[in-house]
Amino acid sequence: MRAIVQDSYGSADVLHPAEIDRPAVGDDDVLLQVRAASLNIGDWHVMTGLPYVARAALGLRRPKTRVRGMDVAGRVEAVGANVTRFTPGGTRSSASARDPWPNTRSRGPTSSSPSRRP
């Protein structure tokens, strides 16, 4: 599959298209075929590696995760064995591809709205 990847910290010049392996779907994961994406300030922080203290979590010399993006919309391609809330073929959007709603069991781009509480 094709994706915009990043192998070092820096300006937008460090981003480039590349062929990457399709991500494996874990038991608690949802895989989306991304149809639309946007950028937010979190993506900028990861791209630049600033502030430097963030590199303790992001990767000291280069980003741990090559693919950028937290805001996505697309079609559910696959779900893990423990995922009951989503089914392949459905459309979803997420405010964050990294655990958007902590009270759901699924990780990744999984929800179009936060869970409603009674």
MARROPA-164434 format. One line per 8 residues: number of its first residue (from 0); their letters; for each residue x negated, y negated, z negated of C-alpha. Coordinates in Angstrom, 2 decimals, decimal comma. Each point is the difference from the previous one (the first is absolute). Layout:
// residues N
NUM = a = X:Y:Z  ...
END
This chain:
// residues 118
0 = mraivqds = 0,00:0,00:0,00  -1,08:-3,60:0,51  -0,40:-2,48:-2,83  -1,70:-3,27:-0,79  -2,90:0,93:-2,30  -2,64:-1,74:-2,06  -3,44:1,43:-0,81  -1,50:-3,00:-1,84
8 = ygsadvlh = 1,12:-3,10:-1,87  0,27:-3,29:1,84  2,25:-2,19:2,16  2,61:1,30:2,45  -2,94:0,75:2,33  -0,68:3,22:-1,98  3,38:1,44:1,07  0,08:2,17:3,12
16 = paeidrpa = 2,26:2,64:1,62  -1,11:3,62:-0,34  1,23:3,56:0,28  0,48:1,56:-3,45  1,35:3,31:-1,29  3,67:0,18:-0,91  0,30:-0,25:-3,80  0,85:3,19:-1,87
24 = vgdddvll = 3,32:-0,07:-1,83  -0,33:0,97:-3,65  2,81:1,45:-2,10  1,07:-3,47:-1,23  -0,71:-1,96:3,21  2,02:-1,47:2,85  -1,59:-0,54:3,42  1,33:-2,87:2,12
32 = qvraasln = -0,50:-0,65:3,68  -0,56:-3,74:-0,29  2,07:-2,07:2,42  -0,74:-3,41:-1,54  -2,52:-1,35:-2,48  -0,90:-3,32:-1,51  -2,83:-1,36:-2,10  0,06:-1,50:-3,45
40 = igdwhvmt = -2,55:-1,44:-2,39  -0,84:3,46:-1,36  -1,17:1,08:3,46  -2,26:-3,06:0,17  -1,55:0,85:-3,39  -0,70:3,58:1,13  -1,37:-1,15:3,38  -2,41:-2,54:-1,51
48 = glpyvara = -0,79:1,88:-3,22  0,65:-3,19:-1,97  -0,04:-0,62:-2,87  -3,08:2,14:-0,40  1,29:1,57:-3,20  2,76:1,65:2,10  -2,66:2,10:1,73  -0,17:2,17:-3,12
56 = alglrrpk = 3,38:1,39:1,10  -0,20:-0,64:3,78  -3,49:1,37:0,64  -3,32:-1,60:-0,89  -1,74:-0,20:3,40  2,91:0,68:2,36  3,75:0,63:-0,37  1,01:3,46:-1,24
64 = trvrgmdv = 3,05:-0,10:2,29  -0,69:-0,85:3,66  3,57:-0,85:1,04  1,42:-3,35:-1,07  3,64:-0,81:-0,62  2,45:-0,08:-2,87  3,20:-1,28:1,67  1,42:2,48:2,50
72 = agrveavg = 3,18:1,17:1,70  0,49:3,15:2,00  1,43:3,48:0,35  -0,51:2,80:-2,52  -2,13:2,64:1,73  -0,51:2,47:-2,85  0,66:0,38:-3,71  -1,75:2,03:-2,67
80 = anvtrftp = 1,52:2,98:-1,76  0,95:-2,01:-3,12  1,62:-2,90:1,89  3,81:0,07:-0,16  0,91:-3,62:0,67  -1,10:-0,20:3,67  0,37:2,22:3,05  -1,89:0,09:3,29
88 = ggtrssas = 1,57:-2,20:2,67  1,26:-2,69:-2,38  -1,18:-3,59:0,27  -1,64:-1,76:-2,92  -1,82:-3,17:-0,89  -2,22:-0,68:-2,94  -1,33:-3,08:-1,70  -3,11:2,00:-0,80
96 = ardpwpnt = -1,36:3,17:1,48  -1,76:0,68:-3,28  2,68:1,18:-2,48  2,56:-2,73:0,78  2,45:0,91:-2,75  -1,70:1,68:-2,95  3,20:1,66:-1,19  0,30:2,16:3,15
104 = rsrgptss = -1,66:3,39:0,26  -1,37:-0,60:3,48  -3,23:-1,81:0,79  -0,72:-1,97:3,13  2,37:-1,98:2,21  3,25:1,35:-1,34  2,72:-2,48:-0,79  2,10:-2,71:1,57
112 = spsrrp = 1,17:-1,35:-3,35  -0,88:0,51:-3,65  1,88:2,62:-1,95  3,10:-1,37:-1,59  0,28:0,38:-3,74  3,37:0,43:-1,72
END
